[in-house]
Amino acid sequence: MDKLIEECKRLSLCSSLEDSQETLDVFIDCIYQLILNHHKDKLNNPTEEEAKLVLQMIFSKLCHIRKLIDGVDYVKNGKFYLKKLVDPTIIACLIRNLYETVCAFHVIFISPKNNDEHIIIYKLWVIAGQSFRQRFASNVQSSTSQSKLDEELKQIQQFKIDIENNNKYKLLNPADKDKIQIKIKSKDYKIWFDGNEVKFLDWKDIPELMSCKGSYFENMYTYFSLYSHPSFVSVYQFADLFDKDNKDFLMMTTFNLKFAFIITSIFLADYLKLFPTNLSAFEKMDIRDQFVINFFNKNIRGDAFSINDVNKRIVI
């Protein structure tokens, strides 16, 4: 038991890049098992198909992050000019994308308190994506692509009507109905319902909606955004990042990965809440891996959001 506790502690604290690599492998394997065992499960409603696709997207993102941690080489004429270079700024871009994907999943599939709320947010999501794609109309060069855009335009128009005929929408006062219309026009879907009041969301606000405790997330989205754009900070920090003596790039990579583990842990807890039959595959995993996956989610959201009781059986 002592050995198990030490392993759980090592993979939860992630004090080194090597430990972080192992922890990432635990998450990747967990998602693979969920896909392998439950991909063909019967859906309760049509929108769950997209929810399952998000799981596969998360799997792909984590696999790519894993590849980047191994480092990249640059070889010319048989000579190594770069060997096993790990760039935490590139990893940060992927983690920001991972964060937004998990937040979107929560807003669309977890935060709605009933089916009417879910349908409004889901259809806002579809309208937003397809409205942005209508901008490509001037670049279309084939009749097939044009037909697809025409089809999507019809769906946008139908979904607007569907939202206005939705029972939840009808209960809203004029000001809150206007908020929905604002989101349609701005090609956005990030809202939540506080009773019959519509609340706007920004990416940085969503951790609070996910019941994340404390101030950990407060500035994290801004932090990762600094490296997703060519900000002055990202450029001048790059100069000192790969110093051979300090190896700041290793510490920064380890720091970034810990955030990835937290957000993926939250996602898996949400996913298993939406698809509770998937819990059987999760609980067939090694108890160490169950603990590690649940650790980050439980620590940031509390016992009420724990995937199962594994963290009560192992105390680190």
VENUR-V986640 format. One line per field, one symbol per residue. phi: phi as a letter, one per 20 degrees, with the letter a starting at -180 (. if undefined). burial: b if it has 9 or more other ideal C-beta (glycine too) atoms within 8 Angstrom, else e. A space follows every 50 residues. Layout:
# VENUR-V986640
phi=???
burial=???
This chain:
# VENUR-V986640
phi=.fffffffffeeflfcfffffffffffffgffffffecgeffefbgffff ffffgfffgffffffgffffnddccclmdedcclfddfffffffffffgf ffffgffeddfgebffffffffffffggfffffffegfefccffffffff fffffgfffffgffefgffffffgfffffffffffelccfcbddmddedf cdgfefgffemfemdgegdfffgffgeecffggffffggdfdffeelfff ffffffffffffffffgfffffffcffffffffefgfgfgffffgffffe dngfdffbegfeecdd
burial=eeebbebbbbbbebeebebbbbbbbbbbbbbbbbbebbeeeeeeeebbee bbebbbbbbebbbbbbebbebebeeeeeeeeeeebbbbbebbbbbbbbbb bbbbbbbbbbbbeeebbbbbbbbbbbbbebbebbeeeeebeeeebbeebe ebbebbeebbebbeebebbeebeeebbebbeebbeeeebbbbbeeeebee bebbebbebbbbeeebbeebbebbbbbeeeeeebbeeeeebeeeeeebbb ebbbbbbbbbbbbbbbbbbbbbebbeebbebbeebebbbbbbbbbbbbeb beeebbbbebbeebee
